[in-house]
Amino acid sequence: SSDNTITGNTCNNNNNGICLYSSSNNNTATGNTCNNNYYGIDLSSSNNNTITCNTCNNSYIGIYLYPSSDNTVTGNTCNNNYYGICLYSSSNNNTVTGNACNNNNYSGIYLSSSNNNTITCNTCNNSNYGIRLYSSSNNTVTGNTCIRGTGQTSDYASDQYTIQLQGTSNYNLISSNNCMGKAVVISGGTGNSAWGNKYDSGNDLP
């Protein structure tokens, strides 16, 4: 199903709040409320869609792309989930910008085996991982806010991170993010660039 507009719906207490499945292209989902679902909004093998200004709280995954590419995910609220926004298994060339992904149990934004995405100007506070990239390459992560509590070192346990790269995550750019209290952690991969991220009162801003 392509070229549809899905707007102003309330889709709560389901397995999928809204599902775009198998070559659902050029759709716009805007202004919907999808709470207490397993997946708030689920894109499966669906490309070139716009997901904007939706509320997807209290689910396992607020917004889930698997494997879906060339989508724009902007201005959504994905709080109190396990994953706020998840790009998984070759979800490439997506733009994720201006979303609020706070108080998620695992990660605000999570990329797994997904490349060439732009993750910018999102707020991912008070999750175990603000933003986590696992085996994901050539992504741009800039201008995001990922802090716990008041951004003091004491607000983080050893297994809690602002932004973390792990596995074979290569050639990613991580810059100009607010990571107060804990610096970006790169655990594996090659050719990654992390600079200008504010992580404490003496930050590494030039």
C-alpha positions, 0 to 999 in steps of 0.5 A: 500500500503506497501513497497513503496518509495515516493521521489522527488515529488512536491505536493503543493496546495492540501488537502493532499500533500502525504497521507498514508491511512489505513494500509500503512506500511513500506513506505519511503517518502523522499525529497518531497516538500508539501507546501500550503496543508491542510495536508502536509504529512498525515499518517492515520492508517499507521505504520512502515513508515519513513518520512524523509527530506521533506519540509512541509510548509504553511499548517494547519498541516505539518506532521500529524499522526492519529492514526499511530504508530512505525513511524520515522519522521526525518530531515523534515522542517515544518515551518509556519503551524498551527501545525508543526508536530501533533501526534493525537489519539493513535499515539504511539511509534513514533520517531520524531527527528531532525526536524525544526518546526519553526514559526508555529501559534499554536505548533511546535510539538503537541501530543494529547492522544499519548503515548510512543513517543520519541521527540528529537533534534528538533527545535521548535522556535517562536510558541505559544507552542514549544512542547505541550503534551495533555493527553499523557503519557510515552513520552521522550522529550529531547534535543529540542530547544524551544525558542521565539525571543532571549529567554528573558522572555519578548519575551513570552506572558502569553499564550505562552510556550516553553514546556507544559504538560496539561491534564492527561499527566503522567510519561513523561520525559522532560530533557535537552531541551533549553527553554530559557526565560520560564521554562517547565510548567506542568499543570496536570498529575502525575509522570512527570519528568522535569529536566536539562532544560535551561530556563534562565541565571540562568537555572536549569541545575545541 
